[in-house]
Amino acid sequence: MKFEQHREIVANMNQWNMEIDDSGYVYLDYDSWHSTDVCSPFSRLYLIADGEGTLEAAGTQTILRPGSAYFIPAGLTFSYCCTEYLEKLYFHLRLVKPDGYDLAYGLPFITRCPLEKDVLSEMLSHYRGSRWEDVLLLEQELRAFTFRLLGQYEIMQTSVTTYSPLIQETMHYIHANLSAGLTSKQVADALFLSDITLSRRFHQETGRTIHQYLEDMVFQTACKRLAVSNRPIGEISEELGFCDPFYFSRRFRQRYGEPPSQYRKRLKL
């Protein structure tokens, strides 16, 4: 018997996740769909059914037309408008790696691939359905389109980063106890290690300090909650362990160049 086992690839399959923040099938006109300098904490998948629209990012203009699917990566600043009208099925999604970062975040341009009319009709049927078959088939179709669109970026050819059990446990603890007040010493104490030992190992494997990683996860979570909910900013601030909403807003502005209220307003489009 010949036997081959690749534990690392299976582990990454089990730990990475596609999260859908929002979705819908919409009919848009210019008054309801135009804005400039939008930068989202999630990626956008547009499946165009009819009409025409325009996206502009990094000095390049992309025309949205029927028969095409488009992928706008998280963190890309872009502008958009509708010429006369536009019909689309859309998904706001995150491609979360085992370390908590988004696989697509920071990719530099918008991609396009063909979308057959019968495929879109089938996806719409599943989207409007209510059976487990609809759920699973729609997820399969979304993953297939996302893979085709991501295949146009070099990121898909890079090796999967794997971490030692200790660093995986550290990341898991941080996510389970996520708070702006959490310190590297508290994390180390919970794992029965010295702060110096854990901090050195974490930096060696990830290239980041525990503090940097913790801040990234806290503000990434803040952006998500601002984008997908209408909960008060003070409530989000308190849940993430900030001493008060004013300090949260100041730190948010330092990181993103605008207060959380303005950031949320730009995403409610």
Backbone as JSON, one array per atom type, in Angstrom:
{
  "sequence": "MKFEQHREIVANMNQWNMEIDDSGYVYLDYDSWHSTDVCSPFSRLYLIADGEGTLEAAGTQTILRPGSAYFIPAGLTFSYCCTEYLEKLYFHLRLVKPDGYDLAYGLPFITRCPLEKDVLSEMLSHYRGSRWEDVLLLEQELRAFTFRLLGQYEIMQTSVTTYSPLIQETMHYIHANLSAGLTSKQVADALFLSDITLSRRFHQETGRTIHQYLEDMVFQTACKRLAVSNRPIGEISEELGFCDPFYFSRRFRQRYGEPPSQYRKRLKL",
  "N": [[0.85, -1.2, 0.0], [0.54, 2.23, -0.83], [0.88, 5.31, 0.75], [-0.02, 8.63, 1.29], [0.05, 11.69, 2.98], [-0.95, 14.97, 3.62], [-0.84, 16.99, 5.98], [-0.7, 19.76, 6.54], [-1.91, 21.18, 4.39], [-4.53, 20.29, 4.59], [-5.15, 21.19, 7.15], [-5.15, 23.97, 6.71], [-7.28, 24.13, 4.94], [-9.35, 23.51, 6.66], [-9.3, 25.67, 8.38], [-9.41, 28.15, 7.07], [-11.75, 30.6, 5.84], [-14.68, 31.67, 4.09], [-16.42, 34.55, 4.51], [-19.57, 36.08, 4.38], [-20.58, 39.32, 4.35], [-22.64, 40.94, 3.39], [-25.28, 40.95, 0.95], [-27.2, 40.91, -2.14], [-29.76, 41.38, -4.67], [-30.0, 43.87, -6.92], [-31.54, 46.77, -8.41], [-30.28, 49.58, -9.84], [-29.89, 53.16, -10.16], [-28.39, 56.27, -11.32], [-28.75, 58.15, -9.25], [-28.93, 56.57, -6.99], [-26.59, 55.14, -6.91], [-23.63, 56.13, -6.82], [-20.4, 57.24, -6.02], [-17.31, 58.45, -4.57], [-13.88, 57.59, -3.9], [-14.06, 55.25, -2.21], [-13.34, 52.84, 0.26], [-13.27, 49.68, 1.32], [-13.59, 47.34, 4.11], [-14.03, 44.83, 3.28], [-14.14, 42.53, 0.48], [-15.65, 42.89, -2.77], [-17.94, 41.23, -4.8], [-19.3, 41.44, -7.89], [-21.92, 40.51, -9.94], [-23.04, 40.97, -13.0], [-26.17, 41.65, -14.37], [-27.72, 43.28, -16.07], [-27.76, 46.47, -17.84], [-25.38, 49.16, -17.23], [-22.34, 50.22, -15.71], [-19.69, 52.06, -14.0], [-16.43, 51.61, -12.74], [-13.63, 52.97, -11.04], [-10.26, 52.74, -10.32], [-7.0, 53.11, -9.03], [-6.21, 54.7, -11.2], [-7.27, 53.39, -13.37], [-10.01, 52.67, -15.46], [-12.92, 50.72, -15.27], [-15.46, 49.17, -17.04], [-18.63, 48.14, -16.15], [-20.43, 45.48, -17.34], [-23.16, 43.48, -18.66], [-22.91, 39.88, -18.53], [-20.53, 39.56, -17.29], [-18.39, 39.07, -14.43], [-17.12, 40.73, -11.57], [-14.4, 41.54, -9.38], [-13.64, 43.31, -6.54], [-11.07, 44.02, -4.56], [-10.66, 43.9, -0.96], [-9.75, 46.84, 0.82], [-8.93, 48.32, -1.37], [-9.01, 51.48, -2.82], [-11.62, 53.02, -4.5], [-13.8, 54.45, -7.04], [-17.22, 54.81, -8.08], [-20.0, 54.66, -10.39], [-23.27, 54.76, -11.85], [-24.34, 54.48, -15.16], [-26.92, 54.73, -16.6], [-28.79, 52.76, -15.71], [-28.4, 49.86, -13.61], [-28.32, 46.42, -13.07], [-27.6, 43.95, -10.72], [-26.27, 41.06, -9.06], [-24.88, 40.92, -5.94], [-22.12, 40.41, -3.64], [-20.69, 41.01, -0.54], [-17.7, 40.15, 0.78], [-15.35, 38.28, 2.82], [-12.18, 36.79, 2.83], [-10.96, 34.86, 4.89], [-7.95, 34.04, 6.34], [-6.17, 31.43, 8.2], [-4.69, 32.9, 10.1], [-6.24, 35.08, 10.6], [-6.11, 37.3, 8.97], [-7.17, 38.9, 5.9], [-7.16, 37.27, 2.84], [-7.4, 38.65, 0.42], [-6.94, 41.29, 0.97], [-5.63, 44.44, 0.19], [-4.86, 43.87, -2.42], [-4.03, 45.04, -5.72], [-5.73, 45.84, -7.9], [-8.8, 45.75, -9.88], [-10.51, 42.82, -10.91], [-11.82, 40.83, -13.68], [-14.07, 38.38, -15.03], [-15.65, 36.15, -17.42], [-19.23, 35.73, -17.38], [-21.65, 33.52, -17.77], [-25.0, 33.69, -19.03], [-26.89, 31.72, -18.3], [-25.65, 30.65, -16.09], [-25.68, 32.75, -14.24], [-28.47, 32.92, -13.94], [-28.97, 30.47, -12.72], [-27.54, 30.82, -10.34], [-29.0, 32.91, -9.21], [-31.41, 31.6, -8.82], [-30.68, 29.75, -6.84], [-29.93, 31.59, -4.9], [-32.35, 32.72, -4.23], [-33.6, 30.57, -3.2], [-34.58, 28.08, -0.68], [-33.64, 25.75, 0.3], [-31.3, 23.31, 1.65], [-29.78, 22.39, -0.41], [-29.72, 24.59, -2.12], [-28.19, 26.37, -0.58], [-25.67, 25.06, -0.41], [-24.97, 24.7, -3.11], [-24.92, 27.35, -4.04], [-22.84, 28.38, -2.49], [-20.74, 26.83, -3.5], [-20.67, 27.8, -6.14], [-20.01, 30.49, -5.69], [-17.47, 30.27, -4.55], [-16.12, 29.16, -6.72], [-16.23, 31.24, -8.64], [-14.88, 33.23, -7.23], [-12.34, 32.06, -7.02], [-11.6, 31.98, -9.75], [-11.4, 34.72, -10.27], [-9.53, 35.59, -8.38], [-7.39, 34.22, -9.3], [-6.1, 35.85, -11.07], [-4.35, 37.33, -9.72], [-1.04, 37.54, -8.31], [-0.9, 36.55, -5.77], [-2.09, 34.08, -5.48], [-0.22, 32.26, -6.21], [1.64, 32.14, -4.24], [3.21, 30.55, -1.41], [1.44, 28.77, 1.13], [1.32, 30.06, 4.36], [2.44, 28.54, 7.29], [2.13, 27.94, 10.78], [3.72, 27.23, 13.94], [2.43, 24.99, 16.5], [2.41, 26.43, 18.94], [2.31, 29.17, 18.18], [-0.06, 29.16, 16.74], [-1.8, 28.6, 18.86], [-1.42, 30.88, 20.35], [-2.5, 32.85, 18.63], [-5.13, 31.94, 18.56], [-5.88, 32.32, 21.24], [-5.73, 35.12, 21.42], [-7.77, 35.89, 19.63], [-9.98, 34.77, 20.92], [-10.09, 36.28, 23.19], [-10.25, 38.93, 22.48], [-9.31, 42.24, 22.8], [-8.64, 45.7, 23.19], [-7.24, 46.24, 25.43], [-5.76, 44.05, 26.05], [-2.65, 42.54, 26.82], [0.71, 41.58, 25.81], [1.98, 40.26, 27.87], [-0.16, 39.26, 29.39], [-1.18, 37.43, 27.58], [1.02, 35.68, 27.37], [1.18, 34.77, 30.04], [-1.22, 33.34, 30.2], [-0.6, 31.22, 28.6], [1.38, 30.03, 29.97], [4.05, 30.85, 29.69], [7.07, 32.83, 29.47], [6.94, 36.36, 28.93], [8.97, 37.41, 27.3], [9.98, 35.13, 25.95], [7.71, 34.17, 24.49], [7.1, 36.45, 22.96], [9.41, 36.72, 21.38], [9.37, 34.31, 19.9], [6.92, 34.62, 18.53], [7.41, 36.89, 16.94], [9.49, 35.94, 15.37], [8.23, 34.0, 13.79], [6.02, 35.28, 12.57], [6.75, 37.83, 11.81], [5.72, 40.03, 12.98], [5.08, 41.94, 15.98], [3.47, 40.82, 19.02], [1.84, 42.83, 19.97], [1.42, 44.41, 17.64], [0.02, 42.56, 16.05], [-2.23, 42.12, 17.64], [-3.38, 44.69, 17.65], [-3.97, 44.94, 14.9], [-5.96, 42.94, 14.62], [-7.93, 43.89, 16.4], [-8.69, 46.4, 15.26], [-9.42, 45.55, 12.73], [-11.65, 44.02, 13.34], [-13.22, 46.07, 14.41], [-13.68, 47.64, 12.11], [-15.21, 45.83, 10.61], [-17.51, 45.57, 12.21], [-18.46, 48.18, 12.19], [-19.11, 48.34, 9.52], [-21.09, 46.39, 8.99], [-23.16, 46.63, 10.78], [-25.58, 48.64, 12.63], [-25.02, 49.39, 15.14], [-24.36, 51.46, 18.02], [-21.42, 53.53, 18.06], [-20.11, 53.85, 20.48], [-20.83, 51.53, 21.81], [-19.56, 49.53, 20.29], [-16.94, 50.33, 20.71], [-16.68, 49.87, 23.5], [-17.07, 47.07, 23.62], [-14.75, 46.22, 22.4], [-12.84, 46.82, 24.17], [-11.82, 49.43, 24.59], [-11.05, 52.38, 26.48], [-12.8, 54.54, 26.38], [-15.24, 55.99, 24.08], [-14.15, 58.24, 22.81], [-11.4, 57.96, 22.88], [-11.19, 55.65, 21.35], [-12.15, 56.67, 18.88], [-10.14, 58.52, 18.34], [-7.86, 56.89, 18.06], [-8.71, 55.34, 15.9], [-8.93, 57.25, 13.88], [-6.23, 57.98, 13.66], [-5.24, 55.67, 12.53], [-6.73, 55.2, 10.17], [-7.25, 57.64, 9.01], [-9.64, 58.99, 9.23], [-12.58, 59.57, 11.28], [-14.48, 56.97, 13.02], [-17.24, 57.36, 12.59], [-17.44, 58.73, 10.13], [-16.21, 56.88, 8.49], [-18.02, 54.74, 8.63], [-20.25, 55.98, 7.44], [-19.43, 56.3, 4.78], [-19.5, 53.67, 3.93], [-22.13, 52.93, 3.95], [-23.72, 52.6, 1.46]],
  "CA": [[0.0, 0.0, 0.0], [1.22, 3.52, -0.82], [0.07, 6.23, 1.56], [0.51, 10.0, 1.33], [-0.8, 12.56, 3.79], [-0.47, 16.35, 3.69], [-1.6, 17.55, 7.1], [-0.73, 21.22, 6.54], [-2.89, 21.7, 3.44], [-5.85, 19.99, 5.15], [-5.35, 22.1, 8.27], [-5.52, 25.27, 6.17], [-8.64, 24.0, 4.4], [-10.28, 23.52, 7.78], [-9.23, 26.89, 9.18], [-9.72, 29.36, 6.33], [-13.19, 30.73, 5.75], [-15.28, 32.75, 3.32], [-17.49, 35.16, 5.28], [-20.4, 37.0, 3.61], [-21.09, 40.4, 5.18], [-23.87, 41.49, 2.84], [-25.57, 40.46, -0.4], [-28.5, 41.34, -2.64], [-29.98, 41.58, -6.1], [-30.47, 45.25, -6.9], [-31.69, 47.61, -9.59], [-29.71, 50.86, -9.44], [-29.73, 54.25, -11.12], [-27.29, 57.15, -10.94], [-29.02, 58.79, -7.96], [-28.76, 55.63, -5.88], [-25.32, 54.41, -6.97], [-22.44, 56.86, -7.24], [-19.59, 57.72, -4.9], [-15.87, 58.52, -4.86], [-12.9, 57.25, -2.85], [-14.6, 54.24, -1.29], [-12.36, 51.82, 0.64], [-14.05, 48.79, 2.18], [-12.86, 46.29, 4.82], [-14.41, 43.57, 2.65], [-14.09, 42.51, -0.98], [-16.96, 42.94, -3.41], [-18.14, 40.43, -6.0], [-20.44, 41.94, -8.65], [-22.35, 39.67, -11.05], [-23.87, 41.95, -13.7], [-27.27, 41.06, -15.13], [-28.19, 44.19, -17.12], [-27.35, 47.86, -17.66], [-23.96, 49.48, -17.33], [-21.79, 51.08, -14.66], [-18.26, 52.33, -14.13], [-15.56, 51.59, -11.57], [-12.32, 53.55, -11.3], [-9.32, 52.48, -9.23], [-5.58, 53.19, -9.4], [-6.08, 55.33, -12.5], [-7.82, 52.54, -14.42], [-11.47, 52.63, -15.5], [-13.51, 49.43, -15.62], [-16.87, 49.28, -17.38], [-19.44, 47.0, -15.73], [-21.36, 45.11, -18.41], [-23.76, 42.15, -18.52], [-22.06, 38.8, -19.02], [-19.24, 39.62, -16.62], [-18.29, 39.14, -12.97], [-16.02, 41.61, -11.18], [-13.94, 41.39, -8.0], [-12.98, 44.5, -6.0], [-10.46, 43.51, -3.33], [-10.72, 44.69, 0.28], [-8.66, 47.79, 1.01], [-8.67, 49.08, -2.59], [-9.8, 52.71, -2.93], [-12.2, 53.1, -5.84], [-15.0, 55.26, -7.23], [-18.17, 54.1, -8.93], [-21.24, 55.33, -10.76], [-24.16, 54.04, -12.76], [-24.57, 55.3, -16.34], [-28.37, 54.97, -16.59], [-29.28, 51.81, -14.71], [-27.54, 48.69, -13.45], [-28.85, 45.31, -12.29], [-26.51, 43.06, -10.34], [-26.24, 40.26, -7.85], [-23.59, 41.29, -5.33], [-21.75, 39.83, -2.35], [-19.56, 41.6, 0.19], [-17.14, 38.95, 1.39], [-14.01, 38.25, 3.38], [-11.49, 35.52, 2.63], [-10.2, 34.9, 6.14], [-6.92, 33.02, 6.49], [-6.09, 30.94, 9.58], [-4.14, 33.88, 11.03], [-7.21, 36.15, 10.8], [-6.0, 38.32, 7.93], [-7.94, 38.67, 4.67], [-6.3, 36.89, 1.72], [-7.51, 39.6, -0.69], [-6.74, 42.67, 1.4], [-4.47, 45.15, -0.36], [-4.59, 43.55, -3.82], [-3.93, 46.39, -6.3], [-6.59, 46.2, -9.03], [-10.08, 45.05, -10.05], [-10.44, 41.77, -11.93], [-13.05, 40.49, -14.38], [-14.13, 37.13, -15.76], [-16.95, 35.97, -18.08], [-20.37, 35.21, -16.61], [-22.67, 33.06, -18.7], [-26.34, 34.09, -18.6], [-27.56, 30.61, -17.61], [-24.99, 30.48, -14.78], [-26.25, 33.77, -13.38], [-29.85, 32.53, -13.66], [-28.89, 29.38, -11.76], [-27.12, 31.38, -9.06], [-30.14, 33.66, -8.69], [-32.37, 30.61, -8.35], [-30.19, 29.26, -5.55], [-29.94, 32.7, -3.95], [-33.74, 32.93, -3.81], [-34.12, 29.31, -2.7], [-34.68, 27.9, 0.77], [-33.22, 24.39, 0.64], [-29.87, 23.14, 1.89], [-29.16, 22.24, -1.72], [-29.46, 25.95, -2.61], [-27.08, 26.93, 0.2], [-24.4, 24.42, -0.76], [-24.65, 24.96, -4.51], [-24.55, 28.75, -4.18], [-21.5, 28.52, -1.92], [-19.82, 26.24, -4.47], [-20.54, 28.71, -7.28], [-19.3, 31.68, -5.24], [-16.05, 29.92, -4.39], [-15.56, 28.96, -8.06], [-16.02, 32.55, -9.25], [-13.83, 33.92, -6.48], [-11.07, 31.47, -7.41], [-11.28, 32.44, -11.1], [-11.02, 36.13, -10.22], [-8.29, 35.69, -7.6], [-6.32, 33.63, -10.1], [-5.44, 36.89, -11.84], [-3.37, 37.98, -8.84], [0.11, 36.7, -7.99], [-1.05, 36.01, -4.42], [-2.53, 32.69, -5.53], [0.94, 31.4, -6.46], [2.53, 32.14, -3.08], [3.05, 29.41, -0.52], [0.61, 28.94, 2.32], [2.11, 30.22, 5.58], [2.01, 27.69, 8.39], [2.71, 28.33, 12.06], [3.88, 26.17, 14.94], [1.28, 24.88, 17.42], [2.45, 27.5, 19.94], [1.85, 30.43, 17.6], [-1.48, 28.97, 16.48], [-2.5, 28.72, 20.14], [-1.37, 32.3, 20.71], [-3.5, 33.55, 17.81], [-6.46, 31.51, 19.01], [-6.16, 32.98, 22.51], [-5.98, 36.54, 21.14], [-9.11, 36.02, 19.03], [-10.99, 34.41, 21.92], [-10.09, 37.3, 24.26], [-9.88, 40.14, 21.76], [-9.55, 43.49, 23.52], [-7.56, 46.68, 23.06], [-6.51, 46.26, 26.68], [-5.0, 42.81, 26.23], [-1.21, 42.77, 26.67], [1.5, 40.39, 25.48], [2.25, 39.54, 29.13], [-1.37, 38.51, 29.73], [-1.23, 36.29, 26.66], [2.08, 34.76, 27.77], [0.79, 34.16, 31.31], [-2.27, 32.36, 29.94], [0.02, 30.07, 27.93], [2.41, 29.54, 30.9], [5.36, 31.16, 29.13], [7.53, 34.17, 29.78], [6.6, 37.34, 27.9], [10.11, 37.53, 26.38], [10.04, 33.92, 25.11], [6.59, 34.15, 23.55], [7.22, 37.59, 22.04], [10.47, 36.41, 20.44], [8.88, 33.25, 18.99], [5.85, 35.17, 17.7], [8.01, 37.78, 15.95], [10.28, 35.12, 14.45], [7.36, 33.27, 12.85], [5.02, 36.1, 11.87], [7.3, 39.11, 11.38], [5.02, 41.07, 13.72], [5.03, 41.78, 17.42], [2.14, 40.46, 19.5], [1.07, 44.08, 20.05], [1.0, 44.77, 16.29], [-1.0, 41.6, 15.62], [-3.43, 42.39, 18.43], [-3.99, 45.92, 17.13], [-4.54, 44.63, 13.59], [-7.19, 42.18, 14.8], [-8.92, 44.76, 17.05], [-9.22, 47.39, 14.33], [-10.09, 44.81, 11.66], [-12.97, 43.71, 13.89], [-13.96, 47.34, 14.5], [-14.12, 47.99, 10.75], [-16.28, 44.92, 10.23], [-18.73, 45.89, 12.96], [-18.96, 49.45, 11.67], [-19.62, 48.15, 8.16], [-22.22, 45.46, 8.84], [-24.2, 46.84, 11.79], [-25.91, 50.02, 12.97], [-24.85, 49.54, 16.57], [-23.66, 52.7, 18.39], [-19.96, 53.46, 18.09], [-19.71, 53.66, 21.86], [-21.01, 50.11, 22.15], [-18.48, 48.81, 19.63], [-15.72, 50.7, 21.43], [-16.67, 49.18, 24.79], [-16.9, 45.64, 23.38], [-13.37, 45.96, 21.98], [-11.93, 47.09, 25.28], [-11.29, 50.78, 24.66], [-11.46, 53.01, 27.74], [-13.98, 55.36, 26.09], [-15.43, 56.17, 22.63], [-13.31, 59.32, 22.28], [-10.08, 57.37, 22.64], [-11.37, 54.76, 20.2], [-12.24, 57.48, 17.67], [-8.83, 59.11, 18.06], [-6.99, 55.84, 17.55], [-9.24, 54.96, 14.6], [-8.54, 58.31, 12.95], [-4.79, 57.86, 13.45], [-4.96, 54.49, 11.7], [-7.42, 55.21, 8.87], [-7.35, 58.98, 8.45], [-10.98, 59.54, 9.41], [-13.23, 59.0, 12.46], [-15.34, 55.82, 12.7], [-18.56, 57.8, 12.09], [-17.3, 59.03, 8.71], [-15.89, 55.6, 7.84], [-19.29, 54.01, 8.5], [-21.11, 56.69, 6.5], [-18.98, 56.0, 3.41], [-19.8, 52.3, 3.58], [-23.58, 52.75, 3.87], [-23.97, 53.11, 0.12]],
  "C": [[0.89, 1.25, 0.0], [0.3, 4.52, -0.12], [0.74, 7.6, 1.59], [-0.48, 10.88, 2.09], [-0.16, 13.94, 3.89], [-1.29, 17.07, 4.75], [-1.74, 19.06, 7.01], [-1.79, 21.77, 5.59], [-4.31, 21.45, 3.95], [-6.16, 20.91, 6.32], [-5.77, 23.49, 7.79], [-6.9, 25.24, 5.54], [-9.67, 24.1, 5.51], [-10.37, 24.88, 8.47], [-9.53, 28.16, 8.4], [-11.22, 29.42, 6.08], [-13.59, 31.87, 4.82], [-16.47, 33.27, 4.13], [-18.24, 36.16, 4.4], [-20.96, 38.05, 4.56], [-22.45, 40.9, 4.7], [-24.06, 40.92, 1.43], [-26.92, 41.0, -0.84], [-28.54, 41.34, -4.15], [-30.65, 42.93, -6.23], [-30.6, 45.83, -8.3], [-31.28, 49.01, -9.18], [-29.81, 51.88, -10.55], [-28.67, 55.2, -10.58], [-27.51, 57.75, -9.55], [-28.74, 57.86, -6.78], [-27.4, 54.94, -5.87], [-24.22, 55.25, -7.61], [-21.71, 57.37, -6.0], [-18.13, 57.73, -5.33], [-15.06, 58.11, -3.63], [-13.48, 56.35, -1.77], [-13.5, 53.22, -1.0], [-13.02, 50.93, 1.68], [-13.17, 47.78, 2.91], [-13.19, 44.9, 4.3], [-14.22, 43.67, 1.15], [-15.51, 42.5, -1.53], [-16.95, 42.08, -4.68], [-19.42, 40.91, -6.66], [-20.7, 41.0, -9.83], [-23.4, 40.47, -11.82], [-24.91, 41.25, -14.58], [-27.71, 41.95, -16.29], [-27.7, 45.6, -16.81], [-25.85, 48.03, -17.76], [-23.55, 50.41, -16.19], [-20.3, 51.24, -14.85], [-17.59, 52.26, -12.76], [-14.24, 52.25, -11.97], [-11.43, 53.34, -10.09], [-7.9, 52.51, -9.78], [-5.38, 53.73, -10.82], [-6.62, 54.52, -13.66], [-9.34, 52.49, -14.32], [-11.95, 51.26, -15.97], [-14.99, 49.62, -15.87], [-17.58, 47.99, -16.96], [-20.48, 46.71, -16.8], [-21.97, 43.74, -18.13], [-22.85, 41.08, -19.1], [-20.7, 38.78, -18.38], [-19.42, 39.62, -15.11], [-17.05, 39.95, -12.64], [-15.69, 41.42, -9.7], [-13.17, 42.64, -7.61], [-12.38, 44.11, -4.66], [-10.6, 44.47, -2.14], [-9.51, 45.61, 0.36], [-8.31, 48.6, -0.22], [-9.58, 50.31, -2.62], [-10.31, 52.84, -4.36], [-13.4, 54.04, -5.84], [-15.94, 54.51, -8.16], [-19.35, 54.99, -9.28], [-22.0, 54.46, -11.74], [-24.47, 54.97, -13.94], [-26.05, 55.7, -16.43], [-29.01, 54.06, -15.54], [-28.34, 50.61, -14.7], [-28.26, 47.67, -12.59], [-27.72, 44.35, -11.97], [-26.88, 42.23, -9.12], [-24.88, 40.54, -7.21], [-23.4, 40.56, -4.0], [-20.57, 40.63, -1.79], [-18.97, 40.47, 1.01], [-15.73, 39.17, 1.91], [-13.44, 36.85, 3.18], [-10.49, 35.38, 3.77], [-9.24, 33.72, 6.23], [-6.87, 32.55, 7.94], [-5.53, 31.95, 10.57], [-5.07, 35.07, 11.27], [-7.15, 37.26, 9.79], [-6.79, 37.91, 6.69], [-6.97, 38.39, 3.52], [-6.27, 37.96, 0.63], [-7.16, 41.03, -0.31], [-5.46, 43.26, 0.78], [-4.11, 44.77, -1.79], [-4.83, 44.81, -4.67], [-4.89, 46.75, -7.43], [-7.86, 45.35, -9.05], [-9.93, 44.0, -11.13], [-11.83, 41.46, -12.49], [-12.94, 39.1, -14.97], [-15.51, 36.98, -16.39], [-17.99, 35.36, -17.15], [-21.47, 34.81, -17.59], [-24.07, 33.35, -18.14], [-27.04, 32.97, -17.83], [-26.93, 30.35, -16.24], [-25.54, 31.51, -13.8], [-27.69, 33.42, -12.99], [-29.89, 31.42, -12.6], [-28.5, 29.9, -10.37], [-28.26, 32.18, -8.41], [-31.2, 32.71, -8.13], [-31.96, 30.06, -6.99], [-30.24, 30.36, -4.49], [-31.35, 32.94, -3.39], [-34.36, 31.68, -3.19], [-34.12, 29.22, -1.18], [-34.23, 26.51, 1.22], [-31.73, 24.36, 0.95], [-29.13, 22.97, 0.57], [-28.81, 23.61, -2.3], [-28.26, 26.57, -1.89], [-25.74, 26.38, -0.29], [-24.0, 24.7, -2.2], [-24.25, 26.41, -4.73], [-23.15, 28.99, -3.61], [-20.45, 27.97, -2.89], [-19.59, 27.18, -5.64], [-19.78, 29.98, -6.9], [-17.8, 31.41, -5.11], [-15.39, 29.75, -5.76], [-15.28, 30.31, -8.74], [-14.9, 33.31, -8.56], [-12.46, 33.38, -6.86], [-10.65, 31.94, -8.81], [-10.77, 33.88, -11.09], [-9.72, 36.33, -9.44], [-7.11, 35.13, -8.38], [-5.56, 34.64, -10.93], [-4.44, 37.7, -11.0], [-2.24, 37.01, -8.53], [-0.03, 36.02, -6.63], [-1.4, 34.53, -4.43], [-1.36, 31.74, -5.75], [1.92, 31.37, -5.29], [2.23, 30.96, -2.18], [2.16, 29.76, 0.66], [1.51, 29.03, 3.54], [1.55, 29.32, 6.67], [2.77, 28.1, 9.65], [2.81, 27.13, 12.99], [2.65, 26.12, 15.83], [1.24, 26.0, 18.46], [1.9, 28.8, 19.38], [0.37, 30.33, 17.21], [-2.29, 29.14, 17.75], [-2.53, 30.18, 20.59], [-2.42, 33.09, 19.94], [-4.91, 33.2, 18.26], [-6.83, 32.21, 20.32], [-6.49, 34.46, 22.29], [-7.38, 36.74, 20.56], [-10.21, 35.73, 20.04], [-11.13, 35.47, 23.0], [-9.79, 38.68, 23.69], [-10.28, 41.4, 22.52], [-8.36, 44.41, 23.32], [-6.7, 46.73, 24.32], [-5.67, 45.03, 26.93], [-3.52, 43.09, 25.97], [-0.51, 41.45, 26.33], [1.8, 39.59, 26.74], [1.04, 38.71, 29.55], [-1.51, 37.27, 28.84], [-0.21, 35.24, 27.08], [1.73, 34.05, 29.07], [-0.27, 33.08, 31.09], [-1.72, 31.09, 29.3], [1.2, 29.5, 28.74], [3.82, 29.68, 30.31], [5.79, 32.54, 29.61], [7.17, 35.09, 28.61], [7.71, 37.43, 26.85], [10.16, 36.34, 25.42], [8.95, 33.92, 24.06], [6.73, 35.27, 22.53], [8.29, 37.31, 20.98], [10.01, 35.37, 19.42], [7.83, 33.8, 18.03], [6.43, 36.05, 16.59], [8.81, 36.99, 14.93], [9.39, 34.47, 13.39], [6.45, 34.16, 12.01], [5.59, 37.39, 11.29], [6.63, 40.29, 12.05], [5.21, 40.86, 15.22], [3.61, 41.35, 17.81], [1.26, 41.71, 19.56], [0.57, 44.5, 18.67], [-0.13, 43.85, 15.81], [-2.32, 41.88, 16.35], [-4.14, 43.63, 17.92], [-4.64, 45.69, 15.77], [-5.89, 43.93, 13.74], [-8.29, 43.03, 15.43], [-9.53, 45.72, 16.04], [-9.88, 46.73, 13.12], [-11.5, 44.45, 12.1], [-13.83, 44.96, 14.01], [-14.51, 47.74, 13.14], [-15.29, 47.12, 10.32], [-17.58, 45.3, 10.92], [-19.31, 47.23, 12.53], [-19.64, 49.26, 10.33], [-20.93, 47.38, 8.12], [-23.32, 45.66, 9.87], [-24.45, 48.33, 11.98], [-25.76, 50.27, 14.47], [-24.07, 50.81, 16.89], [-22.15, 52.5, 18.46], [-19.45, 53.24, 19.51], [-19.82, 52.22, 22.31], [-19.91, 49.26, 21.54], [-17.16, 49.08, 20.35], [-15.6, 49.94, 22.75], [-16.42, 47.68, 24.61], [-15.45, 45.29, 23.04], [-12.35, 46.43, 23.0], [-11.28, 48.45, 25.31], [-11.85, 51.48, 25.9], [-12.66, 53.93, 27.56], [-14.06, 55.59, 24.58], [-14.53, 57.24, 22.02], [-11.9, 58.81, 21.98], [-10.12, 56.43, 21.44], [-11.39, 55.56, 18.9], [-10.89, 58.09, 17.31], [-7.87, 58.09, 17.47], [-7.42, 55.4, 16.15], [-8.81, 55.98, 13.55], [-7.05, 58.24, 12.65], [-4.46, 56.74, 12.47], [-5.53, 54.63, 10.29], [-7.63, 56.59, 8.27], [-8.71, 59.62, 8.55], [-11.62, 58.9, 10.64], [-14.15, 57.84, 12.07], [-16.71, 56.22, 12.16], [-18.51, 58.08, 10.59], [-17.02, 57.75, 7.92], [-17.18, 54.81, 7.61], [-20.19, 54.66, 7.46], [-20.72, 56.38, 5.06], [-19.35, 54.6, 2.97], [-21.3, 52.03, 3.45], [-24.07, 53.31, 2.54], [-24.86, 52.18, -0.66]]
}
